[in-house]
Amino acid sequence: MNNKHLTFLDIIKLSVEYLEKRGVPNAKCDTEWIVSNITQKKRVELYLNYENMVAENHVHEIRKNIIERGKRIPLQHILGKVNFAGSELLCDQRALIPRPETELLTELVTDELGSSFKGKILDLGTGTGGIIITLCKNFPHAIGLGVDISKEALSLACENLAKNKIKNLEIKPFNWNEDEFNEKFDAIIANPPYLSEREWESAEPEVKIFDPKIALVAKDDGIADIKKIIKISENNLVKNGLFALEIGVNQEKKIADMMSVCFYKINIIKDYCRKNRYIIARKK
């Protein structure tokens, strides 16, 4: 990519070839996002302008970003942001990159609570703040609380709170292995660590190197933190309160059995890949 005189088509073709040689998944899509971000053109516009020359300074920036992506640095970290459920979130190594699966969790919760919901929502392990920011946008008359053990994640969540101008939300530290809540909530949501050590070892470099391990891996074959969250929800949800959880592959039966004592209407829901990914229930 040393040639100063490169068209949009040239730069996309060369970049995709470079990334594919380095085993990057979705090389074409990632290239389009990088070129789009730097040239400030929508992805569809790249092909409407495919014969036009790319400015030399943009070529230099695109080349730098493509090389970073070739090192398996996540696209979201290169761009410094991610679109999550219609909100732009700042994104870096301080917290887990929000996934499309978690976007679907916010949709399920929004549908379950209904448009007139005005209660208190707790997001356990808030990370970037994506879940609770989305829900507080969807329910402007609700009160949100996002908690996390990680100081780094909390700082990022606070930046995203300010960026999205959310007024009905508080972010604060909480360690679910030690701390307790002295209040009740109408809904508790969590996307907790649920990978086993074995699953983490086999993860893609983007996950294994750049996502915080504390946000991904739990003891007891990925179940330990979920047990804690279920206990908190048993103690701190109001009667008929909503409990929504994102879970790992093949964990649904064990988790549903644990929940059966204090919860009813336990519903296991599949993600976009048809894997059992969510459990939504109501407190007895």
Backbone as CSV, one residue per row, in Angstrom:
resi,resn,N_x,N_y,N_z,CA_x,CA_y,CA_z,C_x,C_y,C_z
1,MET,0.827,-1.196,0.000,0.000,0.000,0.000,0.875,1.264,0.000
2,ASN,2.019,1.204,-0.685,2.946,2.336,-0.700,2.614,3.354,-1.781
3,ASN,1.880,2.920,-2.766,1.529,3.811,-3.876,0.640,4.950,-3.383
4,LYS,1.019,6.179,-3.697,0.236,7.343,-3.274,-1.085,7.428,-4.030
5,HIS,-1.102,6.878,-5.245,-2.267,7.042,-6.114,-3.107,5.771,-6.095
6,LEU,-3.915,5.648,-5.072,-4.754,4.469,-4.918,-6.223,4.873,-4.923
7,THR,-7.016,4.129,-5.686,-8.460,4.347,-5.674,-9.062,3.625,-4.462
8,PHE,-10.332,3.906,-4.203,-11.018,3.205,-3.117,-11.020,1.702,-3.363
9,LEU,-11.237,1.303,-4.632,-11.249,-0.120,-4.958,-9.877,-0.739,-4.727
10,ASP,-8.808,-0.029,-5.120,-7.443,-0.523,-4.905,-7.178,-0.775,-3.426
11,ILE,-7.494,0.230,-2.637,-7.136,0.164,-1.213,-7.930,-0.912,-0.486
12,ILE,-9.195,-1.100,-0.895,-10.011,-2.156,-0.289,-9.464,-3.523,-0.686
13,LYS,-9.151,-3.700,-1.952,-8.646,-4.992,-2.447,-7.326,-5.362,-1.762
14,LEU,-6.370,-4.410,-1.714,-5.066,-4.672,-1.099,-5.199,-4.961,0.396
15,SER,-6.080,-4.225,1.046,-6.264,-4.397,2.492,-6.885,-5.746,2.817
16,VAL,-7.901,-6.135,2.052,-8.557,-7.419,2.285,-7.557,-8.558,2.099
17,GLU,-6.756,-8.493,1.037,-5.731,-9.531,0.795,-4.749,-9.619,1.962
18,TYR,-4.334,-8.465,2.467,-3.383,-8.405,3.583,-3.971,-9.061,4.835
19,LEU,-5.214,-8.726,5.149,-5.845,-9.268,6.352,-6.145,-10.754,6.223
20,GLU,-6.564,-11.187,5.029,-6.865,-12.605,4.831,-5.616,-13.459,5.005
21,LYS,-4.475,-12.957,4.562,-3.208,-13.698,4.724,-2.850,-13.862,6.198
22,ARG,-3.355,-12.977,7.028,-3.063,-13.035,8.463,-4.190,-13.679,9.265
23,GLY,-5.121,-14.311,8.560,-6.164,-15.094,9.219,-7.228,-14.294,9.919
24,VAL,-7.380,-13.026,9.536,-8.369,-12.165,10.197,-9.770,-12.535,9.704
25,PRO,-10.683,-12.867,10.628,-12.065,-13.149,10.200,-12.721,-11.871,9.662
26,ASN,-13.636,-12.033,8.725,-14.410,-10.884,8.200,-13.501,-9.764,7.676
27,ALA,-12.476,-10.158,6.924,-11.474,-9.194,6.446,-12.101,-8.078,5.606
28,LYS,-13.039,-8.416,4.744,-13.652,-7.408,3.877,-14.479,-6.415,4.680
29,CYS,-15.280,-6.937,5.599,-16.125,-6.081,6.437,-15.266,-5.146,7.287
30,ASP,-14.206,-5.683,7.895,-13.335,-4.869,8.744,-12.619,-3.797,7.933
31,THR,-12.188,-4.157,6.732,-11.548,-3.178,5.852,-12.509,-2.032,5.536
32,GLU,-13.733,-2.376,5.198,-14.722,-1.347,4.871,-14.949,-0.396,6.043
33,TRP,-15.010,-0.953,7.268,-15.207,-0.108,8.443,-14.033,0.846,8.651
34,ILE,-12.827,0.338,8.463,-11.633,1.171,8.644,-11.584,2.285,7.602
35,VAL,-11.792,1.937,6.334,-11.762,2.933,5.260,-12.894,3.948,5.453
36,SER,-14.056,3.457,5.826,-15.205,4.324,6.064,-14.934,5.307,7.201
37,ASN,-14.360,4.809,8.284,-14.084,5.636,9.463,-13.082,6.749,9.156
38,ILE,-12.057,6.429,8.386,-10.997,7.407,8.109,-11.403,8.408,7.032
39,THR,-12.108,7.942,6.015,-12.500,8.847,4.924,-13.835,9.543,5.187
40,GLN,-14.498,9.124,6.304,-15.795,9.716,6.672,-16.845,9.533,5.580
41,LYS,-16.794,8.369,4.933,-17.816,7.986,3.960,-18.535,6.745,4.468
42,LYS,-19.838,6.675,4.225,-20.578,5.483,4.600,-20.061,4.302,3.787
43,ARG,-20.232,3.099,4.343,-19.673,1.920,3.660,-20.220,1.775,2.240
44,VAL,-21.507,2.070,2.040,-22.082,1.957,0.704,-21.459,2.976,-0.263
45,GLU,-21.037,4.120,0.284,-20.437,5.172,-0.556,-19.053,4.788,-1.069
46,LEU,-18.386,3.864,-0.374,-17.047,3.455,-0.811,-17.096,2.896,-2.236
47,TYR,-18.158,2.166,-2.538,-18.262,1.537,-3.853,-18.879,2.481,-4.887
48,LEU,-19.613,3.469,-4.418,-20.098,4.499,-5.341,-18.942,5.393,-5.790
49,ASN,-17.869,5.409,-4.969,-16.683,6.222,-5.283,-15.470,5.358,-5.623
50,TYR,-15.705,4.109,-6.042,-14.608,3.141,-6.121,-13.486,3.542,-7.088
51,GLU,-13.790,4.380,-8.113,-12.739,4.798,-9.054,-12.026,6.072,-8.598
52,ASN,-12.525,6.722,-7.568,-11.922,7.964,-7.079,-10.658,7.679,-6.278
53,MET,-9.721,8.612,-6.315,-8.476,8.478,-5.567,-8.717,8.758,-4.083
54,VAL,-8.000,8.029,-3.243,-8.041,8.264,-1.801,-6.930,9.248,-1.461
55,ALA,-7.247,10.237,-0.652,-6.260,11.251,-0.270,-5.044,10.593,0.377
56,GLU,-3.861,11.155,0.108,-2.610,10.545,0.570,-2.575,10.382,2.088
57,ASN,-3.037,11.400,2.811,-3.036,11.295,4.282,-3.982,10.196,4.762
58,HIS,-5.084,9.969,4.022,-6.006,8.896,4.374,-5.384,7.526,4.079
59,VAL,-4.650,7.433,2.976,-3.962,6.177,2.648,-3.022,5.789,3.789
60,HIS,-2.288,6.762,4.309,-1.340,6.509,5.396,-2.071,6.010,6.644
61,GLU,-3.189,6.641,6.995,-3.946,6.255,8.179,-4.595,4.878,8.006
62,ILE,-5.129,4.635,6.816,-5.744,3.330,6.538,-4.694,2.224,6.650
63,ARG,-3.525,2.479,6.063,-2.445,1.488,6.114,-2.070,1.168,7.559
64,LYS,-1.973,2.189,8.393,-1.613,1.995,9.799,-2.674,1.153,10.519
65,ASN,-3.935,1.454,10.267,-5.030,0.712,10.896,-5.102,-0.733,10.418
66,ILE,-4.873,-0.940,9.131,-4.912,-2.296,8.571,-3.779,-3.139,9.162
67,ILE,-2.614,-2.558,9.317,-1.496,-3.282,9.938,-1.846,-3.668,11.375
68,GLU,-2.481,-2.749,12.109,-2.918,-3.053,13.484,-3.921,-4.200,13.493
69,ARG,-4.872,-4.157,12.553,-5.872,-5.238,12.488,-5.202,-6.555,12.135
70,GLY,-4.162,-6.498,11.292,-3.407,-7.698,10.946,-2.702,-8.319,12.139
71,LYS,-2.460,-7.510,13.156,-1.875,-8.007,14.412,-2.949,-8.549,15.346
72,ARG,-4.164,-8.610,14.849,-5.344,-9.137,15.544,-5.830,-8.220,16.662
73,ILE,-5.435,-6.947,16.605,-6.044,-5.957,17.492,-7.505,-5.823,17.060
74,PRO,-8.455,-5.894,17.995,-9.875,-5.851,17.603,-10.219,-4.567,16.839
75,LEU,-11.096,-4.716,15.870,-11.546,-3.570,15.075,-12.085,-2.463,15.974
76,GLN,-12.852,-2.837,16.993,-13.474,-1.843,17.872,-12.421,-1.031,18.626
77,HIS,-11.313,-1.648,18.964,-10.231,-0.920,19.640,-9.508,0.011,18.671
78,ILE,-9.372,-0.404,17.437,-8.747,0.450,16.421,-9.614,1.677,16.160
79,LEU,-10.918,1.452,16.018,-11.840,2.562,15.784,-12.070,3.381,17.056
80,GLY,-11.867,2.734,18.218,-12.071,3.407,19.497,-13.528,3.515,19.899
81,LYS,-14.393,2.799,19.177,-15.828,2.909,19.460,-16.553,1.701,18.888
82,VAL,-17.797,1.542,19.334,-18.646,0.478,18.818,-20.090,0.973,18.863
83,ASN,-20.878,0.589,17.866,-22.306,0.894,17.908,-23.012,-0.242,18.623
84,PHE,-23.715,0.098,19.692,-24.410,-0.920,20.480,-25.854,-0.488,20.672
85,ALA,-26.742,-1.232,20.048,-28.194,-0.980,20.181,-28.553,0.482,19.886
86,GLY,-27.873,1.060,18.894,-28.187,2.423,18.475,-27.411,3.504,19.195
87,SER,-26.589,3.138,20.178,-25.757,4.109,20.893,-24.296,3.909,20.512
88,GLU,-23.558,5.003,20.401,-22.125,4.899,20.162,-21.412,4.843,21.508
89,LEU,-20.650,3.771,21.714,-19.912,3.586,22.959,-18.421,3.650,22.691
90,LEU,-17.693,4.311,23.585,-16.240,4.252,23.543,-15.822,2.839,23.915
91,CYS,-14.746,2.364,23.291,-14.390,0.953,23.448,-12.870,0.800,23.446
92,ASP,-12.334,0.205,24.503,-10.901,-0.079,24.560,-10.665,-1.252,25.499
93,GLN,-9.402,-1.484,25.880,-9.057,-2.675,26.655,-9.528,-2.637,28.102
94,ARG,-10.162,-1.552,28.521,-10.636,-1.476,29.905,-11.827,-2.381,30.176
95,ALA,-12.547,-2.758,29.130,-13.751,-3.573,29.335,-13.988,-4.474,28.125
96,LEU,-14.809,-5.477,28.341,-15.196,-6.409,27.284,-15.880,-5.663,26.134
97,ILE,-15.518,-6.004,24.901,-16.186,-5.414,23.741,-17.641,-5.909,23.708
98,PRO,-18.616,-4.999,23.671,-20.026,-5.437,23.615,-20.309,-6.239,22.343
99,ARG,-21.019,-7.342,22.505,-21.323,-8.243,21.383,-22.760,-8.061,20.893
100,PRO,-23.017,-8.459,19.635,-24.395,-8.442,19.124,-25.346,-9.293,19.968
101,GLU,-24.821,-10.392,20.551,-25.668,-11.237,21.396,-26.215,-10.444,22.589
102,THR,-25.387,-9.548,23.109,-25.815,-8.763,24.266,-26.793,-7.669,23.849
103,GLU,-26.662,-7.181,22.603,-27.686,-6.272,22.068,-29.048,-6.952,22.100
104,LEU,-29.078,-8.216,21.694,-30.339,-8.960,21.685,-30.891,-9.112,23.103
105,LEU,-29.997,-9.279,24.081,-30.444,-9.348,25.474,-31.204,-8.071,25.870
106,THR,-30.682,-6.915,25.471,-31.367,-5.652,25.807,-32.727,-5.560,25.109
107,GLU,-32.835,-6.101,23.895,-34.119,-6.107,23.197,-35.139,-6.993,23.923
108,LEU,-34.684,-8.172,24.349,-35.562,-9.100,25.063,-36.061,-8.486,26.368
109,VAL,-35.141,-7.831,27.093,-35.516,-7.203,28.366,-36.493,-6.054,28.127
110,THR,-36.219,-5.248,27.108,-37.101,-4.121,26.781,-38.518,-4.610,26.462
111,ASP,-38.611,-5.659,25.666,-39.925,-6.222,25.319,-40.625,-6.785,26.556
112,GLU,-39.856,-7.434,27.410,-40.434,-8.072,28.599,-40.945,-7.046,29.614
113,LEU,-40.218,-5.948,29.774,-40.615,-4.936,30.759,-41.773,-4.079,30.272
114,GLY,-41.867,-3.853,28.972,-42.969,-3.061,28.425,-42.678,-1.575,28.452
115,SER,-43.287,-0.854,27.539,-42.945,0.554,27.295,-43.215,1.477,28.474
116,SER,-44.094,1.091,29.389,-44.460,1.980,30.503,-43.624,1.735,31.761
117,PHE,-42.611,0.909,31.677,-41.817,0.544,32.861,-41.147,1.770,33.489
118,LYS,-41.239,1.878,34.819,-40.677,3.033,35.540,-39.890,2.606,36.783
119,GLY,-39.495,1.338,36.840,-38.863,0.820,38.048,-37.356,1.018,38.109
120,LYS,-36.731,0.261,39.031,-35.282,0.324,39.247,-34.608,-0.874,38.581
121,ILE,-33.571,-0.603,37.802,-32.862,-1.637,37.052,-31.422,-1.728,37.548
122,LEU,-30.958,-2.949,37.800,-29.572,-3.198,38.195,-28.868,-3.992,37.100
123,ASP,-27.698,-3.497,36.670,-26.851,-4.206,35.700,-25.593,-4.661,36.434
124,LEU,-25.481,-5.967,36.648,-24.350,-6.534,37.385,-23.198,-6.853,36.431
125,GLY,-22.046,-6.204,36.645,-20.897,-6.366,35.751,-21.092,-5.530,34.504
126,THR,-21.198,-4.223,34.686,-21.663,-3.337,33.610,-20.665,-3.163,32.462
127,GLY,-19.361,-3.339,32.707,-18.373,-3.204,31.633,-18.380,-1.827,30.998
128,THR,-18.618,-1.756,29.700,-18.697,-0.467,28.989,-19.920,0.350,29.400
129,GLY,-20.869,-0.309,30.052,-22.140,0.339,30.388,-23.200,0.142,29.329
130,GLY,-22.893,-0.653,28.301,-23.795,-0.791,27.155,-25.202,-1.231,27.507
131,ILE,-25.335,-2.249,28.356,-26.660,-2.772,28.695,-27.490,-1.721,29.415
132,ILE,-26.936,-1.170,30.494,-27.727,-0.266,31.324,-27.964,1.081,30.634
133,ILE,-27.024,1.539,29.818,-27.240,2.764,29.040,-28.409,2.562,28.064
134,THR,-28.420,1.417,27.398,-29.503,1.107,26.455,-30.853,1.073,27.158
135,LEU,-30.905,0.388,28.302,-32.176,0.255,29.018,-32.640,1.593,29.590
136,CYS,-31.705,2.410,30.066,-32.105,3.729,30.592,-32.543,4.667,29.481
137,LYS,-32.023,4.489,28.273,-32.533,5.234,27.112,-33.935,4.763,26.750
138,ASN,-34.130,3.442,26.781,-35.429,2.874,26.424,-36.502,3.195,27.455
139,PHE,-36.071,3.358,28.723,-37.005,3.632,29.818,-36.570,4.905,30.547
140,PRO,-36.860,6.061,29.980,-36.369,7.323,30.548,-36.914,7.640,31.932
141,HIS,-37.993,6.974,32.346,-38.562,7.216,33.676,-38.129,6.151,34.689
142,ALA,-37.289,5.218,34.250,-36.720,4.224,35.158,-35.467,4.802,35.820
143,ILE,-34.962,4.089,36.834,-33.709,4.459,37.484,-32.737,3.304,37.313
144,GLY,-31.558,3.586,36.762,-30.588,2.547,36.476,-29.374,2.606,37.387
145,LEU,-28.837,1.436,37.698,-27.584,1.328,38.442,-26.704,0.292,37.753
146,GLY,-25.511,0.700,37.334,-24.542,-0.211,36.740,-23.364,-0.376,37.668
147,VAL,-23.005,-1.616,37.979,-21.905,-1.865,38.920,-20.870,-2.799,38.307
148,ASP,-19.629,-2.654,38.789,-18.546,-3.502,38.311,-17.442,-3.510,39.352
149,ILE,-16.668,-4.592,39.386,-15.528,-4.683,40.303,-14.296,-3.974,39.746
150,SER,-14.250,-3.837,38.416,-13.077,-3.288,37.742,-13.103,-1.762,37.710
151,LYS,-12.068,-1.129,38.281,-11.962,0.332,38.239,-11.840,0.824,36.800
152,GLU,-11.120,0.052,35.974,-10.940,0.435,34.569,-12.277,0.421,33.826
153,ALA,-13.046,-0.645,34.032,-14.363,-0.731,33.386,-15.274,0.393,33.863
154,LEU,-15.235,0.695,35.152,-16.074,1.758,35.696,-15.740,3.114,35.081
155,SER,-14.435,3.370,34.864,-14.049,4.648,34.255,-14.568,4.742,32.826
156,LEU,-14.526,3.624,32.089,-15.036,3.605,30.722,-16.555,3.764,30.709
157,ALA,-17.240,3.069,31.616,-18.706,3.185,31.701,-19.125,4.622,32.006
158,CYS,-18.384,5.299,32.889,-18.706,6.695,33.222,-18.510,7.608,32.012
159,GLU,-17.477,7.338,31.209,-17.260,8.117,29.981,-18.408,7.899,28.998
160,ASN,-18.880,6.661,28.908,-20.002,6.372,28.006,-21.318,6.954,28.514
161,LEU,-21.455,6.983,29.830,-22.623,7.627,30.439,-22.665,9.109,30.061
162,ALA,-21.516,9.784,30.187,-21.442,11.209,29.840,-21.629,11.427,28.343
163,LYS,-21.005,10.561,27.532,-21.084,10.695,26.074,-22.526,10.591,25.584
164,ASN,-23.283,9.698,26.210,-24.668,9.474,25.779,-25.688,10.303,26.562
165,LYS,-25.170,11.151,27.482,-26.020,12.111,28.213,-27.190,11.423,28.916
166,ILE,-26.881,10.338,29.627,-27.913,9.605,30.356,-28.039,10.189,31.763
167,LYS,-29.214,10.652,32.117,-29.432,11.329,33.402,-29.990,10.402,34.484
168,ASN,-30.623,9.303,34.070,-31.318,8.436,35.036,-30.491,7.189,35.377
169,LEU,-29.175,7.380,35.501,-28.272,6.245,35.678,-27.105,6.615,36.574
170,GLU,-26.755,5.677,37.466,-25.575,5.817,38.321,-24.644,4.634,38.069
171,ILE,-23.335,4.895,38.054,-22.320,3.858,37.898,-21.490,3.829,39.176
172,LYS,-21.312,2.637,39.766,-20.499,2.598,40.986,-19.847,1.216,41.174
173,PRO,-18.817,1.142,42.021,-18.117,-0.131,42.238,-18.929,-1.105,43.085
174,PHE,-18.749,-2.392,42.799,-19.423,-3.438,43.566,-18.708,-4.762,43.312
175,ASN,-18.435,-5.490,44.373,-17.815,-6.816,44.291,-18.845,-7.844,44.738
176,TRP,-19.386,-8.616,43.794,-20.487,-9.516,44.157,-20.031,-10.702,45.006
177,ASN,-18.736,-10.883,45.193,-18.248,-11.920,46.102,-18.194,-11.444,47.554
178,GLU,-18.263,-10.113,47.743,-18.114,-9.572,49.100,-19.237,-8.601,49.502
179,ASP,-19.662,-7.771,48.578,-20.587,-6.682,48.908,-22.047,-7.141,48.854
180,GLU,-22.906,-6.343,49.483,-24.345,-6.602,49.460,-25.096,-5.318,49.144
181,PHE,-26.311,-5.472,48.613,-27.192,-4.331,48.363,-28.198,-4.218,49.498
182,ASN,-28.521,-2.986,49.874,-29.535,-2.735,50.893,-30.823,-2.211,50.265
183,GLU,-31.028,-2.534,48.999,-32.218,-2.050,48.297,-32.761,-3.134,47.384
184,LYS,-33.995,-2.932,46.957,-34.644,-3.878,46.052,-34.712,-3.277,44.646
185,PHE,-34.720,-4.165,43.658,-34.784,-3.747,42.261,-35.965,-4.427,41.573
186,ASP,-36.466,-3.750,40.549,-37.568,-4.314,39.759,-37.063,-5.195,38.616
187,ALA,-35.811,-5.007,38.245,-35.198,-5.825,37.195,-33.698,-5.925,37.459
188,ILE,-33.160,-7.120,37.328,-31.714,-7.339,37.437,-31.247,-8.032,36.167
189,ILE,-30.238,-7.435,35.527,-29.715,-7.935,34.256,-28.219,-8.204,34.432
190,ALA,-27.723,-9.245,33.786,-26.281,-9.497,33.854,-25.790,-10.242,32.622
191,ASN,-24.635,-9.806,32.132,-23.857,-10.581,31.164,-22.538,-10.900,31.865
192,PRO,-22.543,-11.946,32.704,-21.398,-12.214,33.575,-20.298,-13.009,32.874
193,PRO,-19.146,-13.170,33.515,-18.145,-14.115,33.003,-18.750,-15.518,33.009
194,TYR,-18.695,-16.220,31.859,-19.270,-17.566,31.854,-18.441,-18.574,31.051
195,LEU,-17.233,-18.176,30.631,-16.357,-19.123,29.947,-15.563,-19.944,30.960
196,SER,-15.329,-21.192,30.623,-14.393,-21.997,31.413,-12.967,-21.636,30.994
197,GLU,-12.017,-22.007,31.803,-10.605,-21.771,31.466,-10.262,-22.433,30.132
198,ARG,-10.812,-23.600,29.888,-10.556,-24.344,28.648,-11.091,-23.586,27.439
199,GLU,-12.285,-23.036,27.560,-12.882,-22.269,26.453,-12.064,-21.015,26.163
200,TRP,-11.609,-20.365,27.224,-10.797,-19.156,27.054,-9.485,-19.466,26.342
201,GLU,-8.857,-20.591,26.685,-7.583,-20.982,26.071,-7.717,-21.149,24.560
202,SER,-8.892,-21.573,24.105,-9.086,-21.828,22.666,-9.713,-20.636,21.934
203,ALA,-9.865,-19.502,22.621,-10.506,-18.327,22.020,-9.605,-17.671,20.979
204,GLU,-10.211,-16.877,20.089,-9.466,-16.120,19.084,-8.548,-15.111,19.779
205,PRO,-7.430,-14.719,19.112,-6.496,-13.755,19.717,-7.162,-12.450,20.141
206,GLU,-8.131,-11.980,19.342,-8.822,-10.732,19.680,-9.452,-10.795,21.068
207,VAL,-9.957,-11.982,21.420,-10.595,-12.173,22.723,-9.540,-12.441,23.792
208,LYS,-8.664,-13.393,23.518,-7.719,-13.874,24.524,-6.715,-12.804,24.944
209,ILE,-6.284,-11.969,23.999,-5.241,-10.987,24.283,-5.824,-9.647,24.725
210,PHE,-6.944,-9.246,24.132,-7.398,-7.861,24.296,-8.616,-7.668,25.198
211,ASP,-9.458,-8.691,25.367,-10.573,-8.574,26.304,-10.082,-8.916,27.709
212,PRO,-10.546,-8.192,28.744,-10.120,-8.516,30.112,-10.579,-9.922,30.505
213,LYS,-9.646,-10.734,30.963,-9.982,-12.110,31.328,-11.023,-12.162,32.438
214,ILE,-10.956,-11.207,33.349,-11.889,-11.169,34.483,-13.341,-11.037,34.023
215,ALA,-13.542,-10.461,32.820,-14.898,-10.280,32.295,-15.400,-11.500,31.536
216,LEU,-14.530,-12.477,31.342,-14.867,-13.623,30.498,-14.921,-14.954,31.242
217,VAL,-13.964,-15.170,32.145,-13.736,-16.507,32.705,-14.212,-16.584,34.147
218,ALA,-14.930,-17.662,34.449,-15.377,-17.921,35.818,-14.953,-19.325,36.242
219,LYS,-14.759,-19.480,37.534,-14.408,-20.798,38.073,-15.605,-21.731,37.988
220,ASP,-15.371,-22.975,38.400,-16.443,-23.983,38.415,-17.019,-24.176,37.011
221,ASP,-16.109,-24.274,36.041,-16.491,-24.520,34.648,-17.401,-23.423,34.089
222,GLY,-17.139,-22.176,34.530,-17.874,-21.029,34.004,-19.131,-20.655,34.763
223,ILE,-19.437,-21.354,35.856,-20.714,-21.178,36.556,-20.588,-20.337,37.831
224,ALA,-19.399,-20.188,38.386,-19.227,-19.621,39.736,-19.856,-18.238,39.891
225,ASP,-19.615,-17.333,38.949,-20.156,-15.977,39.075,-21.664,-15.953,38.861
226,ILE,-22.154,-16.834,38.010,-23.601,-16.918,37.796,-24.312,-17.340,39.084
227,LYS,-23.709,-18.251,39.848,-24.279,-18.650,41.148,-24.424,-17.437,42.064
228,LYS,-23.396,-16.597,42.109,-23.433,-15.399,42.952,-24.547,-14.450,42.507
229,ILE,-24.678,-14.288,41.195,-25.685,-13.374,40.644,-27.097,-13.879,40.922
230,ILE,-27.290,-15.179,40.840,-28.600,-15.753,41.171,-28.936,-15.474,42.632
231,LYS,-27.961,-15.637,43.515,-28.183,-15.386,44.944,-28.546,-13.918,45.203
232,ILE,-27.832,-13.002,44.550,-28.147,-11.566,44.679,-29.570,-11.290,44.194
233,SER,-29.931,-11.909,43.075,-31.267,-11.691,42.510,-32.357,-12.264,43.413
234,GLU,-32.069,-13.383,44.068,-33.027,-13.949,45.030,-33.277,-12.980,46.188
235,ASN,-32.212,-12.302,46.606,-32.307,-11.417,47.774,-32.783,-10.004,47.439
236,ASN,-32.510,-9.539,46.233,-32.688,-8.112,45.937,-33.690,-7.787,44.840
237,LEU,-34.362,-8.796,44.314,-35.454,-8.540,43.376,-36.777,-8.463,44.120
238,VAL,-37.646,-7.545,43.701,-39.002,-7.515,44.232,-39.773,-8.726,43.723
239,LYS,-40.876,-9.030,44.378,-41.735,-10.117,43.904,-42.197,-9.803,42.480
240,ASN,-42.137,-10.799,41.604,-42.454,-10.685,40.171,-41.424,-9.856,39.396
241,GLY,-40.314,-9.484,40.068,-39.258,-8.751,39.379,-38.612,-9.582,38.282
242,LEU,-38.064,-8.895,37.286,-37.477,-9.572,36.119,-35.998,-9.872,36.346
243,PHE,-35.601,-11.095,36.028,-34.192,-11.504,36.070,-33.807,-11.970,34.675
244,ALA,-32.761,-11.348,34.092,-32.333,-11.705,32.731,-30.830,-11.909,32.717
245,LEU,-30.418,-13.008,32.129,-29.031,-13.445,32.219,-28.546,-13.952,30.857
246,GLU,-27.344,-13.521,30.466,-26.685,-14.130,29.306,-25.795,-15.253,29.819
247,ILE,-25.822,-16.410,29.140,-25.109,-17.595,29.640,-24.258,-18.229,28.547
248,GLY,-23.417,-19.183,28.956,-22.553,-19.897,28.023,-23.229,-21.117,27.422
249,VAL,-22.558,-21.709,26.463,-23.087,-22.878,25.759,-23.216,-24.057,26.720
250,ASN,-24.365,-24.723,26.655,-24.662,-25.928,27.440,-24.735,-25.685,28.950
251,GLN,-24.977,-24.442,29.358,-25.123,-24.159,30.788,-26.593,-24.049,31.209
252,GLU,-27.495,-24.022,30.243,-28.882,-23.628,30.531,-29.585,-24.544,31.527
253,LYS,-29.387,-25.863,31.431,-30.121,-26.774,32.329,-29.651,-26.603,33.771
254,LYS,-28.349,-26.555,33.969,-27.793,-26.419,35.313,-28.258,-25.104,35.958
255,ILE,-28.247,-24.023,35.161,-28.646,-22.717,35.692,-30.148,-22.677,35.974
256,ALA,-30.938,-23.202,35.053,-32.399,-23.227,35.253,-32.766,-24.025,36.501
257,ASP,-32.054,-25.115,36.747,-32.302,-25.918,37.953,-31.993,-25.110,39.209
258,MET,-30.896,-24.353,39.198,-30.531,-23.520,40.348,-31.577,-22.441,40.606
259,MET,-32.176,-21.933,39.535,-33.129,-20.836,39.647,-34.521,-21.292,40.067
260,SER,-34.804,-22.570,39.918,-36.187,-23.055,40.058,-36.770,-22.855,41.461
261,VAL,-35.916,-22.723,42.475,-36.405,-22.562,43.846,-37.079,-21.209,44.047
262,CYS,-36.462,-20.149,43.496,-36.937,-18.788,43.773,-37.528,-18.062,42.557
263,PHE,-37.522,-18.716,41.399,-37.996,-18.045,40.187,-39.039,-18.896,39.477
264,TYR,-39.896,-18.231,38.714,-40.886,-18.918,37.886,-40.869,-18.306,36.475
265,LYS,-41.633,-18.872,35.577,-41.622,-18.461,34.167,-40.189,-18.434,33.633
266,ILE,-39.437,-19.477,33.922,-38.037,-19.553,33.494,-38.000,-19.885,32.011
267,ASN,-37.534,-18.933,31.223,-37.583,-19.045,29.763,-36.165,-19.047,29.190
268,ILE,-35.806,-20.105,28.497,-34.493,-20.206,27.845,-34.648,-19.782,26.390
269,ILE,-33.830,-18.830,25.951,-33.981,-18.218,24.622,-32.689,-18.354,23.836
270,LYS,-32.827,-18.602,22.533,-31.662,-18.794,21.664,-31.148,-17.466,21.115
271,ASP,-29.841,-17.438,20.765,-29.241,-16.260,20.138,-29.348,-16.358,18.622
272,TYR,-28.669,-15.466,17.901,-28.738,-15.446,16.431,-28.187,-16.723,15.801
273,CYS,-27.308,-17.423,16.532,-26.714,-18.662,16.017,-27.482,-19.898,16.474
274,ARG,-28.664,-19.681,17.030,-29.552,-20.754,17.503,-28.952,-21.525,18.677
275,LYS,-28.121,-20.848,19.467,-27.587,-21.449,20.694,-28.361,-20.903,21.888
276,ASN,-28.603,-21.751,22.879,-29.276,-21.304,24.095,-28.375,-20.297,24.808
277,ARG,-28.785,-19.022,24.834,-27.880,-17.947,25.255,-28.440,-17.090,26.389
278,TYR,-29.745,-17.116,26.603,-30.339,-16.234,27.604,-31.329,-17.014,28.470
279,ILE,-31.404,-16.603,29.740,-32.462,-17.087,30.617,-33.170,-15.876,31.187
280,ILE,-34.479,-15.823,30.997,-35.295,-14.748,31.537,-36.356,-15.367,32.443
281,ALA,-36.503,-14.801,33.646,-37.430,-15.376,34.621,-38.019,-14.272,35.495
282,ARG,-38.995,-14.679,36.313,-39.623,-13.760,37.264,-39.428,-14.300,38.676
283,LYS,-39.257,-13.379,39.619,-39.033,-13.765,41.025,-40.359,-14.210,41.660
284,LYS,-40.303,-15.313,42.362,-41.485,-15.822,43.059,-41.853,-14.885,44.220
